[in-house]
Amino acid sequence: MACLTFLLFVLAALPGAGSPAASAETVRFNDWFLDKALRIDIHHVGSFDFERACIDELKEEKFFSGPKARLTQGLEMGGHYLFTLHDKASGTLIYGNGYSGLFNEWRTIAEARAGVWRAIEHTLIVPWPKKAVILTISKRTHEGTLVEILEQEIAMEKRFIGGDNPYPGLKSKPVMANGKPGDKVDLLIVGDGYTRKEMSKFDRDVKKTFQAIFEIEPFKSRRRDFNVWSIQSPSIDSSVDQPRKPSKVAWKNTALGVSFNTFDLPRYALTTRIHTLFDIAAHAPHDVIVLIFNDPRSGGGGIQNLYAVCSADSTVSIQVLIHELGHALTGLADEYYTSSVSYIDYYPEGVEPPDPNITALLDPSNIKWKHLIEEGTPIPTPKSPKYRGVVGCFEGAGYKAKGLYRPCLDCVMFSLRTSDFCPVCLEAVEKSIDYYAR
């Protein structure tokens, strides 16, 4: 219900939304798009209390692997940012999707709160419009309202759109093929911190990663709804950056610049070279990117509609991988609250989070997952063995011990004791798979 309410609010606020032509049911792919992709490299710029987005570069790409029959339904998938394409001439809404970004996380840490400004990369992949369009990006503020941070015409004239790729020699490998990219979830596995001599290890790690994903539900049951690809991207150095390594700070020269200590949190391992990542990813269809890095230390991260990152060799790689896929594919929230984080008041008091698996319980009679709660289950739900495996509302979630609630006592989004999703998260992941493959 929260996602639908947000969608209706967004559509009401967007240009052309009042026109009957803006209905998703009337948007046919061949009327508006060619069968290739427009890549829009952007920057999110600002600080805690100010943010704008700007276009860095436009590129033509071979693969648009997203669904062609649900061109605006991506808006229903939620996200801290929403973007739309409107046909310039008619005002028709022809494409929309949601995402979360690194900037949205960074703006809540002490550095941003102190007034420091940063520019952080992001990339949008859209079908290639036949005519000029208006790109609009809107974001949810810290208080839950919607504000526009970019509106710009894209003329779709060749002189404004590049076609070069700095990695022309890279090739993709099919790991599992079940159908045309537009009809499946295309999962792409890339690597960082693997030298040319370690490419055979990368291939083994790809196989291990692939097998781990499809041993877990709902991926196991929905296996035929996926294609899986891999791309080798050799690094000069083995392993990745570890700026706070206890014995010696380690800086590595790698293809994608994965680094522990993102946002000064030791275990948080991400890359901020988003445009480079998408230069490499351009060689294969991709709806979801999994970035594995060559190190035994546990770490990783996941950003909705961007990537999931995890170490290939840690003792909890499987649990971390599935957890980060929950972020990347579906926009699931972290349900834990005892581990340290760099965020300050990431979920403000009195605001219902947009994420499908946590709630502020502002309206106990209208909980997001109420259809999964059995009659007679107390709300809030006591943290006792009696309610293990029961769907309810358990206090402690979203980095807060009080005021936020999760659906179950345990879930891969809550702890690394399990690699399984709870029923609420499982349902949300299923919906994301349906978006791409149904």
VEXDREN-2710 file (C-alpha; in Angstrom, 1 decimal):
% VEXDREN-2710
k/r/px/py/pz
1/MET/0.0/0.0/0.0
2/ALA/2.8/2.4/0.8
3/CYS/4.5/1.9/-2.6
4/LEU/1.1/2.4/-4.4
5/THR/0.4/5.5/-2.5
6/PHE/3.8/6.9/-3.3
7/LEU/3.3/6.0/-7.0
8/LEU/0.0/7.8/-7.2
9/PHE/1.6/10.9/-5.5
10/VAL/4.5/10.8/-7.9
11/LEU/2.3/10.5/-11.0
12/ALA/0.1/13.3/-9.9
13/ALA/3.1/15.5/-9.5
14/LEU/4.7/14.7/-12.9
15/PRO/4.2/16.7/-16.1
16/GLY/1.6/15.2/-18.4
17/ALA/0.2/12.9/-15.7
18/GLY/-3.3/14.3/-16.1
19/SER/-3.5/13.3/-19.7
20/PRO/-5.2/10.0/-20.7
21/ALA/-2.1/9.4/-22.8
22/ALA/-0.1/9.0/-19.6
23/SER/-1.8/5.7/-18.8
24/ALA/0.7/2.8/-18.6
25/GLU/-1.9/0.7/-20.5
26/THR/-1.5/2.8/-23.6
27/VAL/2.3/2.9/-23.7
28/ARG/3.5/0.4/-26.4
29/PHE/7.2/-0.1/-26.7
30/ASN/7.4/0.0/-30.5
31/ASP/5.5/3.3/-30.6
32/TRP/8.1/5.1/-28.6
33/PHE/11.4/3.2/-28.5
34/LEU/14.0/1.4/-30.6
35/ASP/15.4/-1.9/-29.5
36/LYS/18.6/-0.7/-27.9
37/ALA/19.5/1.3/-24.7
38/LEU/20.2/4.9/-23.9
39/ARG/22.6/5.1/-21.0
40/ILE/22.4/8.3/-18.9
41/ASP/25.5/8.8/-16.7
42/ILE/24.6/11.3/-13.9
43/HIS/26.0/12.8/-10.8
44/HIS/24.1/13.5/-7.6
45/VAL/25.6/16.7/-6.1
46/GLY/25.1/18.4/-2.8
47/SER/25.2/17.9/0.9
48/PHE/22.8/16.9/3.7
49/ASP/20.2/19.7/3.1
50/PHE/20.7/20.3/-0.6
51/GLU/20.8/17.9/-3.6
52/ARG/20.7/18.2/-7.4
53/ALA/21.3/15.7/-10.2
54/CYS/23.0/16.6/-13.4
55/ILE/23.8/14.7/-16.6
56/ASP/27.4/13.9/-17.2
57/GLU/27.2/11.9/-20.5
58/LEU/24.8/10.1/-22.8
59/LYS/25.8/6.8/-24.4
60/GLU/24.3/4.4/-26.9
61/GLU/24.3/0.8/-25.8
62/LYS/23.4/-2.4/-27.5
63/PHE/21.3/-4.0/-24.8
64/PHE/18.1/-2.9/-23.2
65/SER/17.1/-6.0/-21.2
66/GLY/14.3/-4.5/-19.1
67/PRO/10.6/-5.4/-19.7
68/LYS/9.0/-4.0/-22.8
69/ALA/5.4/-4.5/-21.7
70/ARG/5.7/-2.7/-18.3
71/LEU/7.4/0.5/-19.2
72/THR/6.1/2.5/-16.3
73/GLN/5.4/-0.2/-13.7
74/GLY/9.0/0.2/-12.4
75/LEU/7.6/3.2/-10.5
76/GLU/5.6/0.8/-8.4
77/MET/8.8/-0.9/-7.2
78/GLY/9.6/2.0/-5.0
79/GLY/13.0/3.5/-4.3
80/HIS/14.4/6.7/-2.7
81/TYR/14.6/8.2/-6.2
82/LEU/12.1/8.0/-9.1
83/PHE/12.8/9.0/-12.7
84/THR/10.6/9.4/-15.7
85/LEU/10.7/10.0/-19.4
86/HIS/8.0/12.0/-21.0
87/ASP/7.7/12.5/-24.7
88/LYS/8.5/16.1/-25.2
89/ALA/5.9/16.8/-27.9
90/SER/2.8/15.2/-26.3
91/GLY/3.8/15.1/-22.6
92/THR/3.1/11.3/-22.5
93/LEU/4.7/9.4/-19.7
94/ILE/6.5/6.6/-21.7
95/TYR/9.0/5.2/-19.1
96/GLY/9.6/5.3/-15.4
97/ASN/11.5/3.5/-12.7
98/GLY/12.8/3.8/-9.2
99/TYR/16.3/3.4/-7.6
100/SER/18.3/4.1/-4.5
101/GLY/21.7/5.7/-4.7
102/LEU/25.0/6.1/-2.9
103/PHE/24.3/9.8/-2.4
104/ASN/21.1/9.1/-0.4
105/GLU/23.2/7.1/2.1
106/TRP/26.1/9.5/2.1
107/ARG/24.0/12.5/2.9
108/THR/23.0/11.0/6.3
109/ILE/26.6/10.6/7.6
110/ALA/28.5/13.0/9.8
111/GLU/30.6/14.4/6.8
112/ALA/27.5/15.6/5.0
113/ARG/25.9/16.8/8.2
114/ALA/28.9/19.0/8.7
115/GLY/28.2/20.8/5.4
116/VAL/30.7/19.0/3.1
117/TRP/29.6/18.7/-0.5
118/ARG/30.2/15.7/-2.8
119/ALA/29.4/14.6/-6.3
120/ILE/28.5/10.9/-6.5
121/GLU/28.0/8.9/-9.7
122/HIS/25.0/7.0/-10.8
123/THR/23.8/5.5/-14.1
124/LEU/20.3/5.1/-15.6
125/ILE/19.6/2.6/-18.4
126/VAL/16.4/3.3/-20.4
127/PRO/15.1/2.1/-23.8
128/TRP/16.2/4.3/-26.7
129/PRO/13.5/7.0/-27.4
130/LYS/12.6/7.6/-31.0
131/LYS/12.1/11.3/-30.3
132/ALA/13.1/14.0/-27.8
133/VAL/12.1/13.3/-24.2
134/ILE/12.1/15.1/-20.9
135/LEU/14.0/13.4/-18.1
136/THR/12.8/14.1/-14.6
137/ILE/14.4/12.8/-11.4
138/SER/12.6/13.2/-8.1
139/LYS/13.6/12.1/-4.6
140/ARG/12.0/11.4/-1.3
141/THR/13.3/13.9/1.2
142/HIS/14.4/12.9/4.7
143/GLU/10.8/13.8/5.9
144/GLY/9.2/11.6/3.2
145/THR/8.0/14.3/0.8
146/LEU/8.8/14.4/-2.9
147/VAL/11.0/17.0/-4.6
148/GLU/12.3/17.3/-8.1
149/ILE/16.1/17.4/-8.5
150/LEU/16.4/17.4/-12.3
151/GLU/14.3/18.2/-15.3
152/GLN/16.1/18.2/-18.6
153/GLU/15.4/17.7/-22.3
154/ILE/17.3/14.9/-24.1
155/ALA/17.2/15.8/-27.7
156/MET/18.1/12.3/-29.1
157/GLU/20.4/13.7/-31.7
158/LYS/23.5/11.6/-32.5
159/ARG/25.9/14.5/-32.0
160/PHE/25.0/14.6/-28.3
161/ILE/25.2/10.8/-27.7
162/GLY/28.5/8.9/-27.5
163/GLY/28.9/5.3/-28.6
164/ASP/32.5/4.6/-27.6
165/ASN/33.5/2.1/-24.8
166/PRO/36.9/2.3/-23.2
167/TYR/36.9/-1.6/-22.8
168/PRO/36.4/-2.8/-26.3
169/GLY/38.1/-6.2/-25.7
170/LEU/35.8/-7.4/-23.0
171/LYS/33.5/-10.3/-23.8
172/SER/30.6/-11.7/-21.9
173/LYS/30.1/-15.4/-21.1
174/PRO/26.6/-17.0/-20.8
175/VAL/26.4/-18.9/-17.5
176/MET/22.7/-19.8/-17.8
177/ALA/20.4/-19.0/-20.7
178/ASN/16.6/-19.4/-20.4
179/GLY/15.3/-17.0/-23.0
180/LYS/15.4/-13.5/-24.5
181/PRO/16.8/-10.8/-22.2
182/GLY/13.6/-8.8/-22.3
183/ASP/11.6/-11.8/-21.0
184/LYS/14.0/-12.7/-18.2
185/VAL/15.8/-11.3/-15.2
186/ASP/19.3/-10.8/-16.6
187/LEU/21.8/-11.2/-13.8
188/LEU/25.4/-10.2/-14.6
189/ILE/28.4/-11.2/-12.5
190/VAL/31.5/-9.1/-12.7
191/GLY/34.7/-9.1/-10.7
192/ASP/37.2/-6.8/-9.1
193/GLY/40.7/-7.5/-7.7
194/TYR/41.4/-10.4/-10.0
195/THR/44.6/-10.2/-12.1
196/ARG/44.9/-11.7/-15.5
197/LYS/46.6/-14.8/-13.9
198/GLU/43.6/-15.1/-11.6
199/MET/40.9/-15.2/-14.3
200/SER/40.4/-19.0/-13.8
201/LYS/39.7/-18.3/-10.1
202/PHE/37.2/-15.6/-11.2
203/ASP/35.4/-18.2/-13.4
204/ARG/35.3/-20.6/-10.5
205/ASP/34.0/-17.9/-8.2
206/VAL/31.3/-17.1/-10.8
207/LYS/30.2/-20.7/-10.7
208/LYS/30.2/-20.7/-6.9
209/THR/28.2/-17.5/-6.8
210/PHE/25.7/-18.7/-9.4
211/GLN/25.2/-22.0/-7.5
212/ALA/24.8/-20.2/-4.2
213/ILE/22.1/-17.9/-5.5
214/PHE/20.0/-20.6/-7.0
215/GLU/20.0/-22.8/-3.9
216/ILE/18.0/-20.1/-2.1
217/GLU/14.3/-19.3/-2.5
218/PRO/12.7/-17.7/-4.5
219/PHE/15.6/-17.9/-6.9
220/LYS/15.6/-21.7/-6.7
221/SER/11.9/-22.0/-7.8
222/ARG/12.2/-19.2/-10.3
223/ARG/15.4/-20.4/-11.9
224/ARG/13.9/-20.5/-15.4
225/ASP/13.0/-16.8/-15.1
226/PHE/16.7/-15.8/-15.1
227/ASN/19.6/-15.5/-17.5
228/VAL/23.1/-15.3/-16.0
229/TRP/26.1/-13.7/-17.6
230/SER/29.7/-13.0/-16.6
231/ILE/32.4/-10.6/-17.8
232/GLN/36.1/-10.8/-17.0
233/SER/37.6/-7.5/-16.1
234/PRO/41.3/-8.0/-15.1
235/SER/42.9/-5.8/-12.5
236/ILE/46.6/-4.9/-12.1
237/ASP/46.6/-5.9/-8.4
238/SER/45.0/-8.7/-6.6
239/SER/42.5/-8.0/-3.8
240/VAL/40.9/-4.6/-3.1
241/ASP/41.5/-1.4/-1.1
242/GLN/41.5/-1.8/2.7
243/PRO/42.1/1.7/4.0
244/ARG/41.9/0.6/7.7
245/LYS/43.7/-2.7/7.5
246/PRO/45.1/-3.2/11.0
247/SER/48.6/-4.2/10.0
248/LYS/49.1/-2.0/7.0
249/VAL/46.9/0.2/4.9
250/ALA/46.4/-1.5/1.5
251/TRP/45.7/0.5/-1.6
252/LYS/45.2/-1.6/-4.8
253/ASN/45.1/-0.8/-8.5
254/THR/41.9/-2.6/-9.6
255/ALA/39.5/-2.4/-12.5
256/LEU/36.6/-1.2/-10.5
257/GLY/38.1/0.4/-7.3
258/VAL/36.1/-1.7/-4.7
259/SER/37.1/-0.5/-1.3
260/PHE/36.3/-1.4/2.3
261/ASN/35.6/1.4/4.6
262/THR/32.9/3.1/2.5
263/PHE/31.5/6.0/4.4
264/ASP/34.2/5.2/7.1
265/LEU/32.5/1.9/8.0
266/PRO/35.1/-0.9/8.0
267/ARG/32.9/-3.7/6.7
268/TYR/31.1/-1.6/4.0
269/ALA/32.8/-2.5/0.7
270/LEU/31.6/-0.8/-2.5
271/THR/32.8/1.0/-5.6
272/THR/32.0/4.6/-6.3
273/ARG/33.2/4.2/-9.9
274/ILE/29.7/3.6/-11.2
275/HIS/30.3/4.9/-14.7
276/THR/33.3/2.6/-15.1
277/LEU/31.2/-0.3/-13.8
278/PHE/28.6/0.3/-16.5
279/ASP/31.3/0.7/-19.2
280/ILE/32.2/-2.9/-18.3
281/ALA/28.6/-4.1/-17.9
282/ALA/27.7/-2.7/-21.3
283/HIS/29.1/-5.9/-22.9
284/ALA/26.2/-8.1/-21.6
285/PRO/22.5/-7.7/-20.9
286/HIS/21.9/-6.8/-17.3
287/ASP/19.0/-6.0/-15.0
288/VAL/20.9/-6.9/-11.8
289/ILE/24.7/-6.6/-11.4
290/VAL/26.5/-8.8/-8.8
291/LEU/30.1/-7.6/-8.2
292/ILE/32.3/-10.2/-6.5
293/PHE/35.7/-9.1/-5.2
294/ASN/38.8/-11.3/-4.7
295/ASP/39.4/-11.2/-0.9
296/PRO/38.6/-13.5/2.0
297/ARG/37.6/-10.7/4.3
298/SER/33.8/-10.4/4.8
299/GLY/32.2/-7.3/3.4
300/GLY/29.9/-5.9/0.7
301/GLY/26.9/-3.8/0.1
302/GLY/23.8/-3.4/-2.1
303/ILE/22.0/-0.5/-3.7
304/GLN/18.6/-0.9/-5.4
305/ASN/18.8/-1.0/-9.2
306/LEU/22.5/-0.5/-9.1
307/TYR/24.5/-3.5/-7.8
308/ALA/25.1/-6.1/-5.1
309/VAL/28.7/-6.3/-3.9
310/CYS/30.3/-9.1/-1.8
311/SER/33.6/-10.8/-1.2
312/ALA/34.1/-14.1/-3.0
313/ASP/35.9/-16.0/-0.3
314/SER/34.6/-15.1/3.2
315/THR/33.1/-17.6/5.5
316/VAL/29.7/-15.9/5.2
317/SER/29.8/-15.1/1.5
318/ILE/26.5/-16.8/0.8
319/GLN/24.6/-15.0/3.4
320/VAL/26.1/-11.6/2.5
321/LEU/25.4/-12.3/-1.2
322/ILE/21.7/-13.0/-0.6
323/HIS/21.4/-10.1/1.8
324/GLU/22.9/-7.7/-0.7
325/LEU/20.8/-9.1/-3.6
326/GLY/17.8/-8.2/-1.4
327/HIS/18.9/-4.6/-1.5
328/ALA/19.9/-4.5/-5.2
329/LEU/17.0/-6.4/-6.8
330/THR/14.1/-5.4/-4.5
331/GLY/15.1/-2.4/-2.4
332/LEU/14.7/-4.3/0.9
333/ALA/15.8/-2.5/4.0
334/ASP/18.4/-3.6/6.6
335/GLU/16.4/-5.1/9.5
336/TYR/19.3/-5.2/11.9
337/TYR/19.8/-2.6/14.6
338/THR/22.8/-3.7/16.8
339/SER/25.6/-3.4/14.3
340/SER/27.4/-0.1/13.9
341/VAL/26.6/2.1/10.9
342/SER/27.7/5.5/9.8
343/TYR/24.2/6.9/9.2
344/ILE/22.6/9.5/11.4
345/ASP/18.9/9.2/11.7
346/TYR/18.6/7.4/8.4
347/TYR/14.9/6.7/9.1
348/PRO/13.5/9.8/10.8
349/GLU/11.0/9.4/13.6
350/GLY/7.3/9.8/12.6
351/VAL/7.9/9.0/8.9
352/GLU/6.9/5.7/7.4
353/PRO/9.9/4.1/5.5
354/PRO/9.3/3.4/1.8
355/ASP/11.0/0.0/2.1
356/PRO/8.7/-3.0/1.9
357/ASN/10.0/-4.9/4.9
358/ILE/10.2/-2.4/7.7
359/THR/7.5/-0.1/9.2
360/ALA/7.2/2.7/11.8
361/LEU/3.8/1.2/12.7
362/LEU/2.2/4.6/12.4
363/ASP/-1.1/2.9/11.4
364/PRO/-1.3/-0.5/13.1
365/SER/-4.5/-1.3/11.3
366/ASN/-2.9/-0.9/7.9
367/ILE/0.5/-2.6/8.1
368/LYS/2.2/-3.1/4.7
369/TRP/2.2/-6.9/5.2
370/LYS/-1.0/-7.3/7.1
371/HIS/-2.3/-9.9/4.6
372/LEU/0.5/-12.2/5.8
373/ILE/-0.2/-11.7/9.5
374/GLU/-2.4/-14.4/11.0
375/GLU/-5.5/-13.3/13.0
376/GLY/-4.7/-13.1/16.7
377/THR/-1.0/-12.2/16.3
378/PRO/-0.3/-9.4/18.8
379/ILE/1.0/-6.1/17.3
380/PRO/3.7/-5.2/18.3
381/THR/4.7/-8.9/18.5
382/PRO/6.7/-10.1/21.5
383/LYS/10.3/-11.3/20.9
384/SER/9.7/-14.8/22.3
385/PRO/10.4/-18.3/20.9
386/LYS/6.6/-18.7/20.7
387/TYR/6.6/-16.3/17.7
388/ARG/9.6/-17.7/15.9
389/GLY/8.6/-18.2/12.2
390/VAL/5.5/-16.1/12.7
391/VAL/4.9/-12.9/10.7
392/GLY/4.1/-10.0/12.9
393/CYS/5.8/-6.7/13.9
394/PHE/8.9/-7.1/15.9
395/GLU/10.5/-4.0/17.3
396/GLY/14.1/-3.3/16.2
397/ALA/14.9/-2.6/12.5
398/GLY/16.5/-0.1/10.2
399/TYR/19.4/0.6/12.6
400/LYS/17.0/1.5/15.4
401/ALA/16.2/-0.6/18.5
402/LYS/13.0/1.4/19.1
403/GLY/10.3/2.8/16.8
404/LEU/10.9/0.6/13.7
405/TYR/9.6/-2.9/13.2
406/ARG/10.5/-5.9/11.1
407/PRO/8.2/-8.7/10.0
408/CYS/9.9/-11.7/11.6
409/LEU/12.3/-12.6/14.4
410/ASP/15.0/-13.6/11.8
411/CYS/15.6/-13.2/8.1
412/VAL/18.7/-12.8/6.0
413/MET/18.0/-9.1/6.0
414/PHE/18.3/-9.2/9.8
415/SER/21.2/-11.5/10.5
416/LEU/23.8/-13.8/9.0
417/ARG/22.5/-16.8/11.0
418/THR/20.4/-17.6/8.0
419/SER/20.5/-17.2/4.2
420/ASP/16.7/-17.4/3.8
421/PHE/14.2/-14.5/3.3
422/CYS/11.2/-14.2/5.7
423/PRO/7.8/-14.5/4.0
424/VAL/7.5/-10.7/3.6
425/CYS/10.9/-10.3/2.0
426/LEU/10.3/-13.4/-0.1
427/GLU/7.0/-11.9/-1.4
428/ALA/8.8/-8.7/-2.3
429/VAL/11.6/-10.5/-4.2
430/GLU/9.0/-12.5/-6.1
431/LYS/7.3/-9.2/-7.2
432/SER/10.6/-7.9/-8.4
433/ILE/11.2/-11.1/-10.4
434/ASP/7.7/-10.8/-11.8
435/TYR/8.4/-7.2/-13.0
436/TYR/11.2/-8.4/-15.2
437/ALA/10.0/-11.9/-16.2
438/ARG/6.2/-11.9/-16.4
END
